[in-house]
């Protein structure tokens, strides 16, 4: 049985559950595995309108807008609305994908679905609409006003020069702020609360013990996270109570969903006297919000990306094991549903910025850094950050100390990610450092930032120097964000020169000044933060694997900045070639330190692909192609590098890439393709014969025809430009390579 487009039909249970159907007849194997053989049938016209529902003559025709995946009422879940201890229905098979393993929602809805499946002429599935008294009759209180950040050029700024203006002037149109577009309301049952989306989000949070442990592990392993950890972990006990309460109302959850949506509409206002331990009361309990649930989901997904598939975390209490990749994908799509729901209702606050930013990072790791959704997520994060006014520190009202430091951390993280992606894609950055007065976060640990003891805070602040660094030589959760922000400010200046429409006439002088500023900034850092001052072999034992990895990553970021500057210098003068090769060798040597640490923990190895892709492969390409050029032209390499060192390092790198890039990483295919190119260049150099050889037909060959395929015999991937021979041209080609249009798939 085929559809109009020639593709096979899906059975009704698979179609409704949004899972891939096996298309077997008379019963597909997916339904057999799920114990739904009796409900499995193939509807001849599943999307037709049920009889008996004629359109009124006065009713205007409406264009049907099909919701995207993240907007659909996904019925897959990680557990029934059962006790929180994770005792799930044992009828599901072990090791099945989450879409089929735990696709349970409230039993009251399952009966409606099954009755519709068994009766093909019944009405199409639409989640029940709550009573009018629960949704349409919601009163809009003054608290529902939205006070977005408005700067000095805004429409209201002139009225604020003499005296404060009322908040009502800043409000959005409340008549529309909490309403759902008509096209979506038909699918989800209410203009105010998306019942289907809400049910799907809640169902993914079971068993909650899985998410509690995931969030705990995430902040244990990420000591320099963009989010101040205790501000989230302190909320987990209350969230458990909230989920238990929702479980108790499972038979009629509409009032609860409407209340969560009403909370999402309200602005999240933080009193200046609030303690960090009280912060969670603004977004949990009676103030529970959709963005809160989305943040927990995406933090669990991020932790899963750096957790081995056989970790006990993925083993449920009933013996079933969750498929890691399916779990991560579910977390991405469900958090997307939270984001869409919150954006419909105009939610802009700190929790929302954390959610969108973390969603962008997890998407990047899962689908690959060159996936367009990553760039789009960066734009959404920047938009929310500016709308909340996180970029401005002096806004006329006092922030609690913990919130000020938290906003400094998230601003730096977003700013740095923006510059990294702009460099990676070769696109103009979305954020400009000229429009912020956010200062560097103080060099403090999370437990000090969130302490309720003013004496502990005062004593710690007294130990900071005039620049905000701690004087104990201690690595804190704010140390690395401080370093990266300083490097990112210089990177923004580099991007201005690299991506400018017209080059400055004095670009060489500006590049030299930037190189000097980069070295001064690095040398001014406290010694305990500089990897180049440590013993390469002892640092792993002295500081631990996680901290050493972060230190190397920051050092590579510094070297990569120098590498990009030398590239710009190379475009202006051939005299910069020795400097470019020297910094390329330093980058490659530093990355190859990981070859000695191949027995590290899984969460450490998961960082290797991004480090190699961002910092190593471009520099290795420069070395390989420059080696090839000098070999063919029979000229020596510049004195800053050695031919033997280049060959040795490239050989080790090619071998290292074969074990360092794990198959589950989104950058796996891209790194593999670039690794093949390096291998072919090196083979061609090693097989090169300088004397012309007489061929069997009397002709001559040029010495490139050694045994094995040559670099330029590499089959070109569809949609790719031919690979250039010069090192600088190779980097430009690498920057412009449209990998997403090739046969290499990241989806």
C-alpha positions, 0 to 999 in steps of 0.5 A: 500500500503506497501513499500518493508520493509513492512511499509506503503507508504507515499503520495507525499506531505508528503514525499517531505515535510518530515512530518509524513503521516497519510497513509489514502486513497484516501487522507491522513488527513495531506493533507486535513488539509493543503488544498492539497487534489488535490495534494495527491496521492501515487506514486508507485515508488517515488525514480525511475530515470525519463525516458529520462535521460540516463547515458553517457557511459563516465560518471563514476557511482557514489555511491549515498550518502543520506544526513542526516536530517540536510543536507536535504532541509527542506521545513518547515518554520515559515512564508512565505517570506512575510512582516517581521511583521509576517502576515502569510498565514491564511490557516494554522491551529492554534496549528498545529506542525510547520512542518505542520503549517508553512511549506511555502517557496518561492512561486516560489518553491511551484509552481515547487513542486506542478507541480511535485506532480500533474505529477508523471512522472516529474523529481524529485525535485532538487532546481534550480541551479544558473547561472554559473556566480553566482557560478562556476565563483566565484573568490577566492580572497586573503581574502578567505585564512584560517589562523587557529591557529598553535602552537609552534610544528606546521610544520611552527613554525621553520620558525617563530623563526627569522622573521614572515612568510607569511600568505600564508604558513598557508592557506588551499588548496583554491582549495578545501576550498569552494567546496561542495562534489559531492554527496551533490552538486547534491542535492543542485544545486551548488558546492559553495552554497547549494540553498536548505539548504539556502532557508530552513535556511532563511525561518525559520527566519520569522517572524523575530520579533519572533527572535528579542524578543527571543534573547532579552529575552535570554540575559535578563534572562541569566546574566552569559551567555557564550556569551557577550550579546551586541555583539549579540543584537547590530546586531539585527537591521541590521539583520532585514534589511538583512532579508528584503533585502533577502525578496525583492530578493525572486524571485531570491535569488541565488546571495544573497545565493552565497554572504552569502556563500562567506562571510562564506568562508572568515576568520573573522578578528577583527582589534585591534582598533575595538569598540564593537559597530562595531563588528557586521559589520563583520558578518552582512550587506554586510558581512552576514554569515551563522553562524550568522543566525545559532546563532540567530536560536539556541539562539531563541531555547534556550530561548524557552526551558525556556519559558512557552508554553502559553507565548505571544512569541509564539503567532503570529500577525495573532492569530496563536500559534506556538507549542513550542516543534516543534519550538525548534526541528526546531531550533536544526535541522536548526542550525545543517544545518548551522553548516554543511554548515559552516563546509563544507566551513571551517568556524572557528571563534568566531561566529562559536564557539558560535553557536556550543556550544549553539547548544550543550546546547540546544540539551542537554536540549531537548534530555537529557544529556545522548544523544550521540549527546551532547557528539559529540557536545562537541567534535565539540565545542572543535575542533572549539575552538582550531582551532580558537586559543581561548585557547591561549591569547598570540598569537603575536597580540593584541585583542580588549578588548571586544573580549579578555573578550568574548574569556575568557568567552567562553573558560571558559564555554566550559572548564567547560562543558567539565569537567561536561560532563566528570564527568557525563559520566565517560569519559576522558575530551576532554580539558586539562588545561595545554595547555592554557594561557587564564586568568580569565575574569575580574569581569565586566558586559557586558555593561562595557565590550562593552562600547565605553567610555574609561573613563567608562572602566578605572574607572571600572577597577580601582575598581577591586582588584589584583585578578580581583574581583570587590570591590563593592560586586556586582554580575556581568555577569562574577562573576559566570564564574570566580567561575566555572572555579576555581572549574573546574580546581580542577575537572580536577585533580579529574578526573585524579585520578578517571579515570586514567588507573592505580591508583597512589600509593600515591592516598590517599595523593593526594586526601587529598591535593585535598580536602584541595585545594577545601576548600581553593578555596571555602573559598577564594571566595568573601563572596557575592558569597557564598550561605552557608553564606546567610540566606536560607529564605532571600536570595530569596528575597534579590537577586531575584530568578534567581540570587539565583538559580545560586548561589545555582547551584555553591554551589552544584557544590562545594559540588558535587566535595567534594562528588566525592572526598569522593567517591574516598576515600571510595574506598581506605578505609572504614574510609571514609564512615562517610564523604561520608554520611555527604556530601551526606546529605548536597547535599540532604538538599541543593537541597530540598530548591527548595521544598519550592520554588515550585511556582517559574517562569517557567524559574526557574523550568526548571533548576530543572531537571538538578540540581537534576540529576547531584547533588542530585540523586547520593547522595540520592542513597548513603543514601538510600542504606546505610540506607537499609544495616544498617537496614538489618544488624541491625547496627547503621548508622555512627554518622555523619547522622541521620536515621530519617533525611535520611528517612525524606529527602528521602520522601520529595525528592521523593515527590519533584521529582513528581512536579519538573521534567516537562514532556517537559524536556529531563531528565524527563524519567531518573529522573522518573526511578531513583525516582521509585528506591528510593521509592522502597528502602525507602518502603522496609526499612519502611516495614522491619520486623526484626523477622523471620515470619512463612509462611503458608507452614511452611517455614520462610521468612526473614523479607523483605516480608513486604506489597508491592513490594520490591526494588529488585522486581522492573522489570528490564529494558531491557539492564540494569544490576541488581541493586547492594545493596551496595551504592558504587556499586550503584554509579558505576552501575549508572555511567555505566547504558546505559540508551540510550539502554533501553525502556526509550526514549530520542528521 
